[in-house]
Amino acid sequence: MATTPKAVALKYDQDNDRVPTVIAKGKGLIAERIMQKAGDFGIPLFKNELLADSLL
């Protein structure tokens, strides 16, 4: 059985931010769209299911 895709987008500027900020999150089609947009803009993807579950 396939698992539902999950995605969390974080923003972090080491010069201005003390911690990363969640700017988008979702499951299913929303997660797929977040990952597609990241790829379109050359933003690296990092797979960590436990972290994604914690942030969702």
N, C-alpha and C positions, 0 to 999 in steps of 0.2 A: 504494500500500500504506500502510495506517495505521500510525503509530508507536505503541508502547506508552506509555501515560501514565506519567509519573514525578512524584513529589512529595517534597519535603523540608520539614518543619516546623521552624522555628527559634524559640527563645525568647530575648528580650533585654530586660533592664531596665537602662536606662542608669545608674540610681542604684546598682545592686548587681552588675552583671555587667561584666567587662572585655571579653568577646567573646560573640557569640551562641552558643547551645547547640543542637545538633540534638536535638529531642525525638521526632521520628517521621520515618520515611522508607520509601518503598516504590515498587513498580512495579505496573502493571496495576490490578487491583481494589483493592489496598491504597492505591495512589496516588489513585484515584478517591474512595475513602472519606475519605482525609485532606483532599482538596480540598472534598468535600461538607461535612465537619464545620467546616472553616474558614469556608465560606460561611454555615453555620447560625449561627455565632457572630459574624459580621460581621468576621472576620479578613481583611485584604486579601491577595490573591494577587498574586505577582510572577512573571512568566514569564522564566526565564533557563535555557535548556537546558544550556548549558556549565557553569553553577554547579551545577545539579542533578546532572549527570553526575559532577562532581568530588566532591560530597558523598555520593553513593550508594555 
